[in-house]
């Protein structure tokens, strides 16, 4: 029996033009069994919502953190993603002895860690973190859609779809848009913020 406490961490929302980048960290019990646990992108919204509650109930510890739009614009999306992941791991109420990080970069922190490309499909604690992060961010985009219905956030979740690009051109950008992202920057150069 090892007393290693292993966490997985993942982020969602690097590609969208709007909204925070959201990260989650998760420590699962050794005997953890949850059917259908995999990369959040491979699951239906309904299945993710179901697993979201089950993961929160069964995890030893979990934390959801973020880097906001201002931080994304200031740091760049990669560094903002790493910052969100760092905040998620540091926010765990049980601190891990080892962290698996989805992707190929490790945040600057004091934890022993390993970056795992496609870790969200390979390591259960990263899969769980990816679901926590994705459901949280998707819910936030649905709320944003109520505030700004003309942009269609509930459907595209802030990603640069044609509908979203057309809306930005027609209505301008909101305070939730990432001003450092090229498509948004191009529109700002022609319009004013509201």
Order of alpha helices (4+ residues) and beta strands (2+ residues): beta-beta-alpha-beta-alpha-alpha-beta-beta-alpha-alpha-alpha-alpha-alpha
